[in-house]
């Protein structure tokens, strides 16, 4: 029986849930996840669990926040004076903005709070600080 090993292209179906049971993502037959083991395309801790699996095998994988998107970091919060945005620009909580930081680095940040004086931008991934569970099935190797 063929088992998944580093360098193999694998196809998986999964349902990803948070600790509270909310589904954050799922990939099923009509849209499977296909990636190469060892290429760094998915979380390393998830790859480790897939290594050695056989086609048709199913597992539940629990990843801590540190193994997934990492902790929420205060350093990724940026308070910006409202006056730096054009007055006609609508700013809404939850909206994503592409901003240019010093050194010409561009980042996608989400608006977390807006008032007349300042805008709070958050550069953390939406799932940072969350443990993730994957109910996963290996569908194909190669």
CNS distance restraints for C-alpha pairs under 8 A (distance, minus, plus):
assign (resid   1 and name CA) (resid  54 and name CA) 6.88 0.50 0.50
assign (resid   2 and name CA) (resid  54 and name CA) 5.96 0.50 0.50
assign (resid   2 and name CA) (resid  55 and name CA) 7.27 0.50 0.50
assign (resid   2 and name CA) (resid 141 and name CA) 7.98 0.50 0.50
assign (resid   3 and name CA) (resid  51 and name CA) 7.47 0.50 0.50
assign (resid   3 and name CA) (resid  52 and name CA) 5.00 0.50 0.50
assign (resid   3 and name CA) (resid  53 and name CA) 5.26 0.50 0.50
assign (resid   3 and name CA) (resid  54 and name CA) 4.56 0.50 0.50
assign (resid   3 and name CA) (resid  55 and name CA) 7.23 0.50 0.50
assign (resid   3 and name CA) (resid 141 and name CA) 7.96 0.50 0.50
assign (resid   4 and name CA) (resid   8 and name CA) 6.46 0.50 0.50
assign (resid   4 and name CA) (resid  10 and name CA) 7.41 0.50 0.50
assign (resid   4 and name CA) (resid  50 and name CA) 6.83 0.50 0.50
assign (resid   4 and name CA) (resid  51 and name CA) 5.13 0.50 0.50
assign (resid   4 and name CA) (resid  52 and name CA) 4.94 0.50 0.50
assign (resid   4 and name CA) (resid  53 and name CA) 5.44 0.50 0.50
assign (resid   4 and name CA) (resid  54 and name CA) 6.39 0.50 0.50
assign (resid   4 and name CA) (resid 141 and name CA) 6.52 0.50 0.50
assign (resid   5 and name CA) (resid  37 and name CA) 6.94 0.50 0.50
assign (resid   5 and name CA) (resid  51 and name CA) 5.34 0.50 0.50
assign (resid   5 and name CA) (resid  52 and name CA) 6.20 0.50 0.50
assign (resid   6 and name CA) (resid  36 and name CA) 7.76 0.50 0.50
assign (resid   6 and name CA) (resid  37 and name CA) 4.96 0.50 0.50
assign (resid   6 and name CA) (resid  38 and name CA) 5.31 0.50 0.50
assign (resid   6 and name CA) (resid  51 and name CA) 7.11 0.50 0.50
assign (resid   7 and name CA) (resid  36 and name CA) 5.96 0.50 0.50
assign (resid   7 and name CA) (resid  37 and name CA) 5.23 0.50 0.50
assign (resid   7 and name CA) (resid  38 and name CA) 6.00 0.50 0.50
assign (resid   7 and name CA) (resid  39 and name CA) 7.55 0.50 0.50
assign (resid   8 and name CA) (resid  36 and name CA) 5.56 0.50 0.50
assign (resid   8 and name CA) (resid  37 and name CA) 5.60 0.50 0.50
assign (resid   8 and name CA) (resid 141 and name CA) 6.45 0.50 0.50
assign (resid   8 and name CA) (resid 142 and name CA) 5.84 0.50 0.50
assign (resid   9 and name CA) (resid  34 and name CA) 6.85 0.50 0.50
assign (resid   9 and name CA) (resid  35 and name CA) 5.46 0.50 0.50
assign (resid   9 and name CA) (resid  36 and name CA) 4.19 0.50 0.50
assign (resid   9 and name CA) (resid  37 and name CA) 6.28 0.50 0.50
assign (resid   9 and name CA) (resid 141 and name CA) 5.81 0.50 0.50
assign (resid   9 and name CA) (resid 142 and name CA) 4.91 0.50 0.50
assign (resid  10 and name CA) (resid  34 and name CA) 5.60 0.50 0.50
assign (resid  10 and name CA) (resid  35 and name CA) 5.64 0.50 0.50
assign (resid  10 and name CA) (resid  36 and name CA) 6.18 0.50 0.50
assign (resid  10 and name CA) (resid  37 and name CA) 7.10 0.50 0.50
assign (resid  10 and name CA) (resid 138 and name CA) 7.30 0.50 0.50
assign (resid  10 and name CA) (resid 139 and name CA) 7.55 0.50 0.50
assign (resid  10 and name CA) (resid 140 and name CA) 5.62 0.50 0.50
assign (resid  10 and name CA) (resid 141 and name CA) 4.54 0.50 0.50
assign (resid  10 and name CA) (resid 142 and name CA) 6.12 0.50 0.50
assign (resid  11 and name CA) (resid  32 and name CA) 6.35 0.50 0.50
assign (resid  11 and name CA) (resid  33 and name CA) 5.63 0.50 0.50
assign (resid  11 and name CA) (resid  34 and name CA) 4.44 0.50 0.50
assign (resid  11 and name CA) (resid  35 and name CA) 6.79 0.50 0.50
assign (resid  11 and name CA) (resid 138 and name CA) 6.19 0.50 0.50
assign (resid  11 and name CA) (resid 139 and name CA) 5.36 0.50 0.50
assign (resid  11 and name CA) (resid 140 and name CA) 4.94 0.50 0.50
assign (resid  11 and name CA) (resid 141 and name CA) 6.44 0.50 0.50
assign (resid  12 and name CA) (resid  27 and name CA) 7.72 0.50 0.50
assign (resid  12 and name CA) (resid  28 and name CA) 7.96 0.50 0.50
assign (resid  12 and name CA) (resid  32 and name CA) 5.82 0.50 0.50
assign (resid  12 and name CA) (resid  33 and name CA) 5.32 0.50 0.50
assign (resid  12 and name CA) (resid  34 and name CA) 6.52 0.50 0.50
assign (resid  12 and name CA) (resid 136 and name CA) 6.74 0.50 0.50
assign (resid  12 and name CA) (resid 137 and name CA) 5.56 0.50 0.50
assign (resid  12 and name CA) (resid 138 and name CA) 4.62 0.50 0.50
assign (resid  12 and name CA) (resid 139 and name CA) 5.24 0.50 0.50
assign (resid  12 and name CA) (resid 140 and name CA) 7.11 0.50 0.50
assign (resid  13 and name CA) (resid  26 and name CA) 7.50 0.50 0.50
assign (resid  13 and name CA) (resid  27 and name CA) 5.13 0.50 0.50
assign (resid  13 and name CA) (resid  28 and name CA) 4.83 0.50 0.50
assign (resid  13 and name CA) (resid  29 and name CA) 6.81 0.50 0.50
assign (resid  13 and name CA) (resid  32 and name CA) 5.39 0.50 0.50
assign (resid  13 and name CA) (resid  33 and name CA) 6.43 0.50 0.50
assign (resid  13 and name CA) (resid 136 and name CA) 5.77 0.50 0.50
assign (resid  13 and name CA) (resid 137 and name CA) 5.30 0.50 0.50
assign (resid  13 and name CA) (resid 138 and name CA) 6.72 0.50 0.50
assign (resid  13 and name CA) (resid 139 and name CA) 6.91 0.50 0.50
assign (resid  14 and name CA) (resid  26 and name CA) 5.49 0.50 0.50
assign (resid  14 and name CA) (resid  27 and name CA) 5.31 0.50 0.50
assign (resid  14 and name CA) (resid  28 and name CA) 6.49 0.50 0.50
assign (resid  14 and name CA) (resid 134 and name CA) 6.12 0.50 0.50
assign (resid  14 and name CA) (resid 135 and name CA) 5.32 0.50 0.50
assign (resid  14 and name CA) (resid 136 and name CA) 4.25 0.50 0.50
assign (resid  14 and name CA) (resid 137 and name CA) 6.28 0.50 0.50
assign (resid  15 and name CA) (resid  23 and name CA) 6.99 0.50 0.50
assign (resid  15 and name CA) (resid  25 and name CA) 6.20 0.50 0.50
assign (resid  15 and name CA) (resid  26 and name CA) 4.30 0.50 0.50
assign (resid  15 and name CA) (resid  27 and name CA) 6.56 0.50 0.50
assign (resid  15 and name CA) (resid 134 and name CA) 5.64 0.50 0.50
assign (resid  15 and name CA) (resid 135 and name CA) 5.26 0.50 0.50
assign (resid  15 and name CA) (resid 136 and name CA) 6.69 0.50 0.50
assign (resid  16 and name CA) (resid  23 and name CA) 5.67 0.50 0.50
assign (resid  16 and name CA) (resid  24 and name CA) 5.72 0.50 0.50
assign (resid  16 and name CA) (resid  25 and name CA) 5.14 0.50 0.50
assign (resid  16 and name CA) (resid  26 and name CA) 5.80 0.50 0.50
assign (resid  16 and name CA) (resid 132 and name CA) 6.72 0.50 0.50
assign (resid  16 and name CA) (resid 133 and name CA) 5.54 0.50 0.50
assign (resid  16 and name CA) (resid 134 and name CA) 4.49 0.50 0.50
assign (resid  16 and name CA) (resid 135 and name CA) 6.52 0.50 0.50
assign (resid  17 and name CA) (resid  21 and name CA) 5.46 0.50 0.50
assign (resid  17 and name CA) (resid  22 and name CA) 5.34 0.50 0.50
assign (resid  17 and name CA) (resid  23 and name CA) 4.29 0.50 0.50
assign (resid  17 and name CA) (resid  24 and name CA) 5.58 0.50 0.50
assign (resid  17 and name CA) (resid  25 and name CA) 7.23 0.50 0.50
assign (resid  17 and name CA) (resid 132 and name CA) 5.92 0.50 0.50
assign (resid  17 and name CA) (resid 133 and name CA) 5.20 0.50 0.50
assign (resid  17 and name CA) (resid 134 and name CA) 6.51 0.50 0.50
assign (resid  18 and name CA) (resid  22 and name CA) 5.40 0.50 0.50
assign (resid  18 and name CA) (resid  23 and name CA) 6.50 0.50 0.50
assign (resid  18 and name CA) (resid  24 and name CA) 6.87 0.50 0.50
assign (resid  18 and name CA) (resid 130 and name CA) 6.93 0.50 0.50
assign (resid  18 and name CA) (resid 131 and name CA) 6.26 0.50 0.50
assign (resid  18 and name CA) (resid 132 and name CA) 5.12 0.50 0.50
assign (resid  18 and name CA) (resid 133 and name CA) 6.29 0.50 0.50
assign (resid  19 and name CA) (resid 130 and name CA) 7.63 0.50 0.50
assign (resid  19 and name CA) (resid 131 and name CA) 6.32 0.50 0.50
assign (resid  19 and name CA) (resid 132 and name CA) 6.81 0.50 0.50
assign (resid  19 and name CA) (resid 133 and name CA) 7.51 0.50 0.50
assign (resid  27 and name CA) (resid  31 and name CA) 5.53 0.50 0.50
assign (resid  27 and name CA) (resid  32 and name CA) 4.99 0.50 0.50
assign (resid  27 and name CA) (resid  33 and name CA) 6.21 0.50 0.50
assign (resid  28 and name CA) (resid  32 and name CA) 5.16 0.50 0.50
assign (resid  35 and name CA) (resid  39 and name CA) 7.97 0.50 0.50
assign (resid  35 and name CA) (resid  41 and name CA) 6.60 0.50 0.50
assign (resid  35 and name CA) (resid  42 and name CA) 7.91 0.50 0.50
assign (resid  36 and name CA) (resid  41 and name CA) 7.23 0.50 0.50
assign (resid  37 and name CA) (resid  41 and name CA) 7.86 0.50 0.50
assign (resid  37 and name CA) (resid  47 and name CA) 6.44 0.50 0.50
assign (resid  37 and name CA) (resid  51 and name CA) 7.82 0.50 0.50
assign (resid  38 and name CA) (resid  47 and name CA) 7.32 0.50 0.50
assign (resid  40 and name CA) (resid  44 and name CA) 6.81 0.50 0.50
assign (resid  42 and name CA) (resid  46 and name CA) 6.88 0.50 0.50
assign (resid  42 and name CA) (resid  47 and name CA) 6.79 0.50 0.50
assign (resid  43 and name CA) (resid  47 and name CA) 6.43 0.50 0.50
assign (resid  43 and name CA) (resid  67 and name CA) 7.02 0.50 0.50
assign (resid  43 and name CA) (resid  68 and name CA) 6.22 0.50 0.50
assign (resid  44 and name CA) (resid  48 and name CA) 6.24 0.50 0.50
assign (resid  44 and name CA) (resid  67 and name CA) 7.66 0.50 0.50
assign (resid  45 and name CA) (resid  49 and name CA) 6.63 0.50 0.50
assign (resid  45 and name CA) (resid  63 and name CA) 7.17 0.50 0.50
assign (resid  45 and name CA) (resid  67 and name CA) 6.26 0.50 0.50
assign (resid  46 and name CA) (resid  50 and name CA) 6.54 0.50 0.50
assign (resid  46 and name CA) (resid  61 and name CA) 7.07 0.50 0.50
assign (resid  46 and name CA) (resid  63 and name CA) 7.61 0.50 0.50
assign (resid  47 and name CA) (resid  51 and name CA) 6.27 0.50 0.50
assign (resid  49 and name CA) (resid  53 and name CA) 7.81 0.50 0.50
assign (resid  49 and name CA) (resid  61 and name CA) 7.20 0.50 0.50
assign (resid  50 and name CA) (resid 138 and name CA) 7.71 0.50 0.50
assign (resid  53 and name CA) (resid  57 and name CA) 6.35 0.50 0.50
assign (resid  53 and name CA) (resid 138 and name CA) 7.12 0.50 0.50
assign (resid  54 and name CA) (resid 138 and name CA) 6.93 0.50 0.50
assign (resid  55 and name CA) (resid 138 and name CA) 5.28 0.50 0.50
assign (resid  55 and name CA) (resid 139 and name CA) 5.43 0.50 0.50
assign (resid  55 and name CA) (resid 140 and name CA) 5.70 0.50 0.50
assign (resid  55 and name CA) (resid 141 and name CA) 7.00 0.50 0.50
assign (resid  56 and name CA) (resid 137 and name CA) 6.29 0.50 0.50
assign (resid  56 and name CA) (resid 138 and name CA) 5.48 0.50 0.50
assign (resid  56 and name CA) (resid 139 and name CA) 5.56 0.50 0.50
assign (resid  56 and name CA) (resid 140 and name CA) 7.86 0.50 0.50
assign (resid  57 and name CA) (resid 137 and name CA) 5.73 0.50 0.50
assign (resid  57 and name CA) (resid 138 and name CA) 5.75 0.50 0.50
assign (resid  57 and name CA) (resid 139 and name CA) 7.93 0.50 0.50
assign (resid  58 and name CA) (resid 135 and name CA) 7.33 0.50 0.50
assign (resid  58 and name CA) (resid 136 and name CA) 5.53 0.50 0.50
assign (resid  58 and name CA) (resid 137 and name CA) 4.23 0.50 0.50
assign (resid  58 and name CA) (resid 138 and name CA) 6.50 0.50 0.50
assign (resid  59 and name CA) (resid 135 and name CA) 6.02 0.50 0.50
assign (resid  59 and name CA) (resid 136 and name CA) 5.43 0.50 0.50
assign (resid  59 and name CA) (resid 137 and name CA) 6.55 0.50 0.50
assign (resid  60 and name CA) (resid 133 and name CA) 6.83 0.50 0.50
assign (resid  60 and name CA) (resid 134 and name CA) 5.56 0.50 0.50
assign (resid  60 and name CA) (resid 135 and name CA) 4.53 0.50 0.50
assign (resid  60 and name CA) (resid 136 and name CA) 6.11 0.50 0.50
assign (resid  61 and name CA) (resid 133 and name CA) 5.53 0.50 0.50
assign (resid  61 and name CA) (resid 134 and name CA) 5.06 0.50 0.50
assign (resid  61 and name CA) (resid 135 and name CA) 6.56 0.50 0.50
assign (resid  61 and name CA) (resid 136 and name CA) 7.47 0.50 0.50
assign (resid  62 and name CA) (resid 131 and name CA) 7.25 0.50 0.50
assign (resid  62 and name CA) (resid 132 and name CA) 5.88 0.50 0.50
assign (resid  62 and name CA) (resid 133 and name CA) 4.45 0.50 0.50
assign (resid  62 and name CA) (resid 134 and name CA) 6.53 0.50 0.50
assign (resid  63 and name CA) (resid  67 and name CA) 5.57 0.50 0.50
assign (resid  63 and name CA) (resid  68 and name CA) 6.16 0.50 0.50
assign (resid  63 and name CA) (resid 131 and name CA) 5.62 0.50 0.50
assign (resid  63 and name CA) (resid 132 and name CA) 5.13 0.50 0.50
assign (resid  63 and name CA) (resid 133 and name CA) 6.18 0.50 0.50
assign (resid  64 and name CA) (resid  68 and name CA) 6.33 0.50 0.50
assign (resid  64 and name CA) (resid 130 and name CA) 7.10 0.50 0.50
assign (resid  64 and name CA) (resid 131 and name CA) 4.46 0.50 0.50
assign (resid  64 and name CA) (resid 132 and name CA) 6.52 0.50 0.50
assign (resid  65 and name CA) (resid  69 and name CA) 5.98 0.50 0.50
assign (resid  65 and name CA) (resid  70 and name CA) 4.97 0.50 0.50
assign (resid  65 and name CA) (resid  71 and name CA) 5.94 0.50 0.50
assign (resid  65 and name CA) (resid 128 and name CA) 6.54 0.50 0.50
assign (resid  65 and name CA) (resid 129 and name CA) 5.02 0.50 0.50
assign (resid  65 and name CA) (resid 130 and name CA) 4.84 0.50 0.50
assign (resid  65 and name CA) (resid 131 and name CA) 4.58 0.50 0.50
assign (resid  65 and name CA) (resid 132 and name CA) 7.15 0.50 0.50
assign (resid  66 and name CA) (resid  70 and name CA) 4.14 0.50 0.50
assign (resid  66 and name CA) (resid  71 and name CA) 6.10 0.50 0.50
assign (resid  66 and name CA) (resid 129 and name CA) 7.57 0.50 0.50
assign (resid  68 and name CA) (resid 128 and name CA) 7.63 0.50 0.50
assign (resid  68 and name CA) (resid 130 and name CA) 7.90 0.50 0.50
assign (resid  68 and name CA) (resid 131 and name CA) 7.30 0.50 0.50
assign (resid  68 and name CA) (resid 132 and name CA) 7.19 0.50 0.50
assign (resid  69 and name CA) (resid 125 and name CA) 6.77 0.50 0.50
assign (resid  69 and name CA) (resid 127 and name CA) 6.35 0.50 0.50
assign (resid  69 and name CA) (resid 128 and name CA) 4.80 0.50 0.50
assign (resid  69 and name CA) (resid 129 and name CA) 7.07 0.50 0.50
assign (resid  69 and name CA) (resid 130 and name CA) 7.69 0.50 0.50
assign (resid  70 and name CA) (resid 128 and name CA) 5.31 0.50 0.50
assign (resid  70 and name CA) (resid 129 and name CA) 5.89 0.50 0.50
assign (resid  70 and name CA) (resid 130 and name CA) 7.94 0.50 0.50
assign (resid  71 and name CA) (resid 128 and name CA) 5.26 0.50 0.50
assign (resid  71 and name CA) (resid 129 and name CA) 4.15 0.50 0.50
assign (resid  71 and name CA) (resid 130 and name CA) 7.58 0.50 0.50
assign (resid  72 and name CA) (resid  76 and name CA) 7.94 0.50 0.50
assign (resid  72 and name CA) (resid 124 and name CA) 6.10 0.50 0.50
assign (resid  72 and name CA) (resid 125 and name CA) 7.97 0.50 0.50
assign (resid  72 and name CA) (resid 128 and name CA) 5.17 0.50 0.50
assign (resid  72 and name CA) (resid 129 and name CA) 5.05 0.50 0.50
assign (resid  73 and name CA) (resid  77 and name CA) 7.51 0.50 0.50
assign (resid  73 and name CA) (resid 124 and name CA) 6.84 0.50 0.50
assign (resid  76 and name CA) (resid 122 and name CA) 5.88 0.50 0.50
assign (resid  76 and name CA) (resid 123 and name CA) 4.83 0.50 0.50
assign (resid  76 and name CA) (resid 124 and name CA) 5.80 0.50 0.50
assign (resid  77 and name CA) (resid 120 and name CA) 6.92 0.50 0.50
assign (resid  77 and name CA) (resid 121 and name CA) 5.71 0.50 0.50
assign (resid  77 and name CA) (resid 122 and name CA) 4.63 0.50 0.50
assign (resid  77 and name CA) (resid 123 and name CA) 6.17 0.50 0.50
assign (resid  77 and name CA) (resid 124 and name CA) 7.66 0.50 0.50
assign (resid  78 and name CA) (resid 120 and name CA) 5.81 0.50 0.50
assign (resid  78 and name CA) (resid 121 and name CA) 5.06 0.50 0.50
assign (resid  78 and name CA) (resid 122 and name CA) 6.42 0.50 0.50
assign (resid  78 and name CA) (resid 123 and name CA) 7.94 0.50 0.50
assign (resid  79 and name CA) (resid 118 and name CA) 6.51 0.50 0.50
assign (resid  79 and name CA) (resid 119 and name CA) 5.75 0.50 0.50
assign (resid  79 and name CA) (resid 120 and name CA) 4.66 0.50 0.50
assign (resid  79 and name CA) (resid 121 and name CA) 6.29 0.50 0.50
assign (resid  80 and name CA) (resid  84 and name CA) 7.28 0.50 0.50
assign (resid  80 and name CA) (resid 118 and name CA) 5.48 0.50 0.50
assign (resid  80 and name CA) (resid 119 and name CA) 5.20 0.50 0.50
assign (resid  80 and name CA) (resid 120 and name CA) 6.43 0.50 0.50
assign (resid  80 and name CA) (resid 121 and name CA) 7.51 0.50 0.50
assign (resid  81 and name CA) (resid  85 and name CA) 7.96 0.50 0.50
assign (resid  81 and name CA) (resid 117 and name CA) 5.90 0.50 0.50
assign (resid  81 and name CA) (resid 118 and name CA) 4.30 0.50 0.50
assign (resid  81 and name CA) (resid 119 and name CA) 6.27 0.50 0.50
assign (resid  82 and name CA) (resid 114 and name CA) 7.98 0.50 0.50
assign (resid  82 and name CA) (resid 115 and name CA) 7.60 0.50 0.50
assign (resid  82 and name CA) (resid 116 and name CA) 6.48 0.50 0.50
assign (resid  82 and name CA) (resid 117 and name CA) 5.20 0.50 0.50
assign (resid  82 and name CA) (resid 118 and name CA) 4.43 0.50 0.50
assign (resid  82 and name CA) (resid 119 and name CA) 5.76 0.50 0.50
assign (resid  83 and name CA) (resid  87 and name CA) 7.21 0.50 0.50
assign (resid  83 and name CA) (resid 117 and name CA) 7.36 0.50 0.50
assign (resid  83 and name CA) (resid 118 and name CA) 7.78 0.50 0.50
assign (resid  85 and name CA) (resid  89 and name CA) 6.75 0.50 0.50
assign (resid  91 and name CA) (resid  95 and name CA) 7.16 0.50 0.50
assign (resid  91 and name CA) (resid 111 and name CA) 7.68 0.50 0.50
assign (resid  91 and name CA) (resid 114 and name CA) 7.14 0.50 0.50
assign (resid  92 and name CA) (resid 111 and name CA) 6.77 0.50 0.50
assign (resid  92 and name CA) (resid 113 and name CA) 7.97 0.50 0.50
assign (resid  92 and name CA) (resid 114 and name CA) 7.12 0.50 0.50
assign (resid  93 and name CA) (resid 110 and name CA) 7.71 0.50 0.50
assign (resid  93 and name CA) (resid 111 and name CA) 5.02 0.50 0.50
assign (resid  93 and name CA) (resid 112 and name CA) 5.17 0.50 0.50
assign (resid  93 and name CA) (resid 113 and name CA) 5.71 0.50 0.50
assign (resid  93 and name CA) (resid 114 and name CA) 6.81 0.50 0.50
assign (resid  94 and name CA) (resid 110 and name CA) 5.81 0.50 0.50
assign (resid  94 and name CA) (resid 111 and name CA) 5.26 0.50 0.50
assign (resid  94 and name CA) (resid 112 and name CA) 6.05 0.50 0.50
assign (resid  95 and name CA) (resid 110 and name CA) 5.59 0.50 0.50
assign (resid  95 and name CA) (resid 111 and name CA) 5.45 0.50 0.50
assign (resid  96 and name CA) (resid 108 and name CA) 6.49 0.50 0.50
assign (resid  96 and name CA) (resid 109 and name CA) 5.56 0.50 0.50
assign (resid  96 and name CA) (resid 110 and name CA) 4.33 0.50 0.50
assign (resid  96 and name CA) (resid 111 and name CA) 6.32 0.50 0.50
assign (resid  97 and name CA) (resid 108 and name CA) 5.57 0.50 0.50
assign (resid  97 and name CA) (resid 109 and name CA) 5.36 0.50 0.50
assign (resid  97 and name CA) (resid 110 and name CA) 6.18 0.50 0.50
assign (resid  97 and name CA) (resid 111 and name CA) 7.51 0.50 0.50
assign (resid  98 and name CA) (resid 106 and name CA) 6.60 0.50 0.50
assign (resid  98 and name CA) (resid 107 and name CA) 5.57 0.50 0.50
assign (resid  98 and name CA) (resid 108 and name CA) 4.46 0.50 0.50
assign (resid  98 and name CA) (resid 109 and name CA) 6.36 0.50 0.50
assign (resid  99 and name CA) (resid 106 and name CA) 5.55 0.50 0.50
assign (resid  99 and name CA) (resid 107 and name CA) 5.50 0.50 0.50
assign (resid  99 and name CA) (resid 108 and name CA) 6.38 0.50 0.50
assign (resid  99 and name CA) (resid 109 and name CA) 7.23 0.50 0.50
assign (resid 100 and name CA) (resid 104 and name CA) 5.71 0.50 0.50
assign (resid 100 and name CA) (resid 105 and name CA) 5.61 0.50 0.50
assign (resid 100 and name CA) (resid 106 and name CA) 4.38 0.50 0.50
assign (resid 100 and name CA) (resid 107 and name CA) 6.47 0.50 0.50
assign (resid 101 and name CA) (resid 105 and name CA) 5.23 0.50 0.50
assign (resid 101 and name CA) (resid 106 and name CA) 6.03 0.50 0.50
assign (resid 101 and name CA) (resid 107 and name CA) 7.43 0.50 0.50
assign (resid 107 and name CA) (resid 123 and name CA) 7.43 0.50 0.50
assign (resid 108 and name CA) (resid 123 and name CA) 6.67 0.50 0.50
assign (resid 109 and name CA) (resid 121 and name CA) 5.80 0.50 0.50
assign (resid 109 and name CA) (resid 122 and name CA) 5.27 0.50 0.50
assign (resid 109 and name CA) (resid 123 and name CA) 4.59 0.50 0.50
assign (resid 109 and name CA) (resid 124 and name CA) 7.61 0.50 0.50
assign (resid 110 and name CA) (resid 121 and name CA) 5.51 0.50 0.50
assign (resid 110 and name CA) (resid 122 and name CA) 5.15 0.50 0.50
assign (resid 110 and name CA) (resid 123 and name CA) 6.56 0.50 0.50
assign (resid 111 and name CA) (resid 119 and name CA) 7.03 0.50 0.50
assign (resid 111 and name CA) (resid 120 and name CA) 5.92 0.50 0.50
assign (resid 111 and name CA) (resid 121 and name CA) 4.68 0.50 0.50
assign (resid 111 and name CA) (resid 122 and name CA) 6.33 0.50 0.50
assign (resid 112 and name CA) (resid 119 and name CA) 7.69 0.50 0.50
assign (resid 112 and name CA) (resid 120 and name CA) 5.49 0.50 0.50
assign (resid 112 and name CA) (resid 121 and name CA) 5.86 0.50 0.50
assign (resid 112 and name CA) (resid 122 and name CA) 6.47 0.50 0.50
assign (resid 113 and name CA) (resid 119 and name CA) 5.79 0.50 0.50
assign (resid 113 and name CA) (resid 120 and name CA) 5.03 0.50 0.50
assign (resid 113 and name CA) (resid 121 and name CA) 7.46 0.50 0.50
assign (resid 114 and name CA) (resid 118 and name CA) 6.15 0.50 0.50
assign (resid 114 and name CA) (resid 119 and name CA) 4.58 0.50 0.50
assign (resid 114 and name CA) (resid 120 and name CA) 6.45 0.50 0.50
assign (resid 115 and name CA) (resid 119 and name CA) 6.52 0.50 0.50
assign (resid 124 and name CA) (resid 128 and name CA) 6.22 0.50 0.50
